[in-house]
């Protein structure tokens, strides 16, 4: 599956990136994620549908302020989790609500209860 962008009201969710236009690695490092292969691995997981992840971004700058992930399970449920940079819990909450709707509607999975 190709990565899907989601509009979450004041926030926009997109695939993680590390290219000549947008590099999420510094923002990921501020969240404790320093693995140089992390962005490539997350991209590959979209392809094999083993995990779906989104960068929750400021819409005007595309800066990553949080990350949300969905891990499908064989029983038709899904684990949704995420983290936010300091001061961006509101963005995480809005993103999680949008991802829950996507998980149910587009992926046909039942998210774990909150």
ZADO-1210 file (C-alpha; in nm, 4 decimals, padded with zeros to 6 digits):
<atoms>
<atom x="00.0000" y="00.0000" z="00.0000" code="UNK" pos="1"/>
<atom x="00.1170" y="00.3536" z="-00.0709" code="UNK" pos="2"/>
<atom x="00.1302" y="00.5938" z="00.2236" code="UNK" pos="3"/>
<atom x="-00.1943" y="00.7884" z="00.2693" code="UNK" pos="4"/>
<atom x="-00.2116" y="01.1502" z="00.3849" code="UNK" pos="5"/>
<atom x="-00.4824" y="01.2444" z="00.6343" code="UNK" pos="6"/>
<atom x="-00.6290" y="01.5845" z="00.7159" code="UNK" pos="7"/>
<atom x="-00.6834" y="01.6119" z="01.0915" code="UNK" pos="8"/>
<atom x="-00.8332" y="01.9593" z="01.1106" code="UNK" pos="9"/>
<atom x="-00.5552" y="02.1928" z="01.2218" code="UNK" pos="10"/>
<atom x="-00.2941" y="01.9215" z="01.1569" code="UNK" pos="11"/>
<atom x="-00.1879" y="01.7275" z="00.8568" code="UNK" pos="12"/>
<atom x="-00.0606" y="01.3709" z="00.8640" code="UNK" pos="13"/>
<atom x="00.1838" y="01.2365" z="00.6085" code="UNK" pos="14"/>
<atom x="00.4425" y="00.9641" z="00.5731" code="UNK" pos="15"/>
<atom x="00.7765" y="01.0136" z="00.7433" code="UNK" pos="16"/>
<atom x="01.0384" y="01.1653" z="00.5135" code="UNK" pos="17"/>
<atom x="01.4131" y="01.2075" z="00.4886" code="UNK" pos="18"/>
<atom x="01.4815" y="01.3569" z="00.1474" code="UNK" pos="19"/>
<atom x="01.6084" y="01.6772" z="-00.0118" code="UNK" pos="20"/>
<atom x="01.2818" y="01.8617" z="00.0606" code="UNK" pos="21"/>
<atom x="01.1818" y="01.7415" z="00.4091" code="UNK" pos="22"/>
<atom x="01.3974" y="01.5694" z="00.6683" code="UNK" pos="23"/>
<atom x="01.2113" y="01.4411" z="00.9745" code="UNK" pos="24"/>
<atom x="01.5226" y="01.2937" z="01.1364" code="UNK" pos="25"/>
<atom x="01.6039" y="01.5968" z="01.3582" code="UNK" pos="26"/>
<atom x="01.2460" y="01.6041" z="01.4909" code="UNK" pos="27"/>
<atom x="01.2531" y="01.2266" z="01.5423" code="UNK" pos="28"/>
<atom x="01.5798" y="01.2639" z="01.7355" code="UNK" pos="29"/>
<atom x="01.4102" y="01.5135" z="01.9685" code="UNK" pos="30"/>
<atom x="01.1654" y="01.2298" z="02.0428" code="UNK" pos="31"/>
<atom x="01.4510" y="00.9876" z="02.1142" code="UNK" pos="32"/>
<atom x="01.4482" y="00.8117" z="01.7754" code="UNK" pos="33"/>
<atom x="01.8026" y="00.8232" z="01.6397" code="UNK" pos="34"/>
<atom x="01.8188" y="00.5078" z="01.4250" code="UNK" pos="35"/>
<atom x="01.9400" y="00.6250" z="01.0800" code="UNK" pos="36"/>
<atom x="01.7278" y="00.3568" z="00.9073" code="UNK" pos="37"/>
<atom x="01.4036" y="00.4434" z="01.0887" code="UNK" pos="38"/>
<atom x="01.2384" y="00.6464" z="00.8110" code="UNK" pos="39"/>
<atom x="01.3270" y="00.3890" z="00.5419" code="UNK" pos="40"/>
<atom x="01.1948" y="00.1062" z="00.7615" code="UNK" pos="41"/>
<atom x="00.8657" y="00.2881" z="00.8209" code="UNK" pos="42"/>
<atom x="00.8307" y="00.3422" z="00.4454" code="UNK" pos="43"/>
<atom x="00.8923" y="-00.0272" z="00.3750" code="UNK" pos="44"/>
<atom x="00.6319" y="-00.1221" z="00.6355" code="UNK" pos="45"/>
<atom x="00.3684" y="00.0717" z="00.4392" code="UNK" pos="46"/>
<atom x="00.4636" y="-00.1409" z="00.1394" code="UNK" pos="47"/>
<atom x="00.4244" y="-00.4736" z="00.3173" code="UNK" pos="48"/>
<atom x="00.1314" y="-00.3452" z="00.5290" code="UNK" pos="49"/>
<atom x="00.2914" y="-00.4572" z="00.8553" code="UNK" pos="50"/>
<atom x="00.2786" y="-00.1098" z="01.0142" code="UNK" pos="51"/>
<atom x="00.1356" y="00.2252" z="00.9085" code="UNK" pos="52"/>
<atom x="00.2873" y="00.5454" z="01.0437" code="UNK" pos="53"/>
<atom x="00.2222" y="00.9154" z="01.0115" code="UNK" pos="54"/>
<atom x="00.4123" y="01.2297" z="01.0921" code="UNK" pos="55"/>
<atom x="00.1682" y="01.4749" z="01.2506" code="UNK" pos="56"/>
<atom x="00.2751" y="01.8079" z="01.1033" code="UNK" pos="57"/>
<atom x="00.2301" y="02.1805" z="01.1240" code="UNK" pos="58"/>
<atom x="00.0410" y="02.2489" z="00.7998" code="UNK" pos="59"/>
<atom x="00.2363" y="02.5643" z="00.7115" code="UNK" pos="60"/>
<atom x="00.5887" y="02.4286" z="00.7699" code="UNK" pos="61"/>
<atom x="00.5413" y="02.0486" z="00.7422" code="UNK" pos="62"/>
<atom x="00.7437" y="02.0169" z="01.0647" code="UNK" pos="63"/>
<atom x="00.6875" y="01.6878" z="01.2486" code="UNK" pos="64"/>
<atom x="00.5459" y="01.7480" z="01.5961" code="UNK" pos="65"/>
<atom x="00.4224" y="01.3939" z="01.6694" code="UNK" pos="66"/>
<atom x="00.4180" y="01.0454" z="01.5214" code="UNK" pos="67"/>
<atom x="00.1343" y="00.7940" z="01.5163" code="UNK" pos="68"/>
<atom x="00.1572" y="00.4279" z="01.4228" code="UNK" pos="69"/>
<atom x="-00.0904" y="00.1502" z="01.3535" code="UNK" pos="70"/>
<atom x="00.0149" y="-00.2127" z="01.3868" code="UNK" pos="71"/>
<atom x="-00.2394" y="-00.4592" z="01.2402" code="UNK" pos="72"/>
<atom x="-00.2954" y="-00.7896" z="01.4148" code="UNK" pos="73"/>
<atom x="-00.4068" y="-01.1194" z="01.2597" code="UNK" pos="74"/>
<atom x="-00.7361" y="-01.1115" z="01.4550" code="UNK" pos="75"/>
<atom x="-00.8546" y="-00.7948" z="01.2763" code="UNK" pos="76"/>
<atom x="-00.7632" y="-00.5555" z="01.5564" code="UNK" pos="77"/>
<atom x="-00.4962" y="-00.2875" z="01.5523" code="UNK" pos="78"/>
<atom x="-00.2689" y="-00.1258" z="01.8061" code="UNK" pos="79"/>
<atom x="-00.2572" y="00.2524" z="01.7671" code="UNK" pos="80"/>
<atom x="00.0170" y="00.4362" z="01.9495" code="UNK" pos="81"/>
<atom x="00.2159" y="00.7525" z="01.9212" code="UNK" pos="82"/>
<atom x="00.4327" y="01.0136" z="02.0829" code="UNK" pos="83"/>
<atom x="00.4560" y="01.3914" z="02.0705" code="UNK" pos="84"/>
<atom x="00.7345" y="01.6411" z="02.1003" code="UNK" pos="85"/>
<atom x="00.7069" y="01.8562" z="02.4154" code="UNK" pos="86"/>
<atom x="00.4112" y="02.0943" z="02.3983" code="UNK" pos="87"/>
<atom x="00.2331" y="01.9088" z="02.1180" code="UNK" pos="88"/>
<atom x="-00.0016" y="01.6692" z="02.2995" code="UNK" pos="89"/>
<atom x="-00.3012" y="01.8396" z="02.1369" code="UNK" pos="90"/>
<atom x="-00.1636" y="01.7581" z="01.7916" code="UNK" pos="91"/>
<atom x="-00.1136" y="01.3960" z="01.8956" code="UNK" pos="92"/>
<atom x="-00.4712" y="01.3708" z="02.0239" code="UNK" pos="93"/>
<atom x="-00.6202" y="01.5171" z="01.7057" code="UNK" pos="94"/>
<atom x="-00.4019" y="01.2906" z="01.4947" code="UNK" pos="95"/>
<atom x="-00.4940" y="00.9774" z="01.6883" code="UNK" pos="96"/>
<atom x="-00.8650" y="01.0502" z="01.6442" code="UNK" pos="97"/>
<atom x="-00.8200" y="01.0867" z="01.2675" code="UNK" pos="98"/>
<atom x="-00.6044" y="00.7730" z="01.2463" code="UNK" pos="99"/>
<atom x="-00.8636" y="00.5720" z="01.4441" code="UNK" pos="100"/>
<atom x="-01.1275" y="00.6682" z="01.1859" code="UNK" pos="101"/>
<atom x="-00.8899" y="00.5740" z="00.9018" code="UNK" pos="102"/>
<atom x="-00.8045" y="00.2434" z="01.0705" code="UNK" pos="103"/>
<atom x="-01.1712" y="00.1482" z="01.0973" code="UNK" pos="104"/>
<atom x="-01.2953" y="00.2886" z="00.7669" code="UNK" pos="105"/>
<atom x="-01.0097" y="00.2378" z="00.5222" code="UNK" pos="106"/>
<atom x="-00.8197" y="-00.0513" z="00.6764" code="UNK" pos="107"/>
<atom x="-01.1230" y="-00.2369" z="00.8140" code="UNK" pos="108"/>
<atom x="-00.9509" y="-00.2989" z="01.1477" code="UNK" pos="109"/>
<atom x="-01.0884" y="-00.2598" z="01.5000" code="UNK" pos="110"/>
<atom x="-00.8651" y="-00.0267" z="01.7018" code="UNK" pos="111"/>
<atom x="-00.7865" y="-00.1307" z="02.0571" code="UNK" pos="112"/>
<atom x="-01.0042" y="00.0618" z="02.3023" code="UNK" pos="113"/>
<atom x="-00.8516" y="00.3799" z="02.4418" code="UNK" pos="114"/>
</atoms>
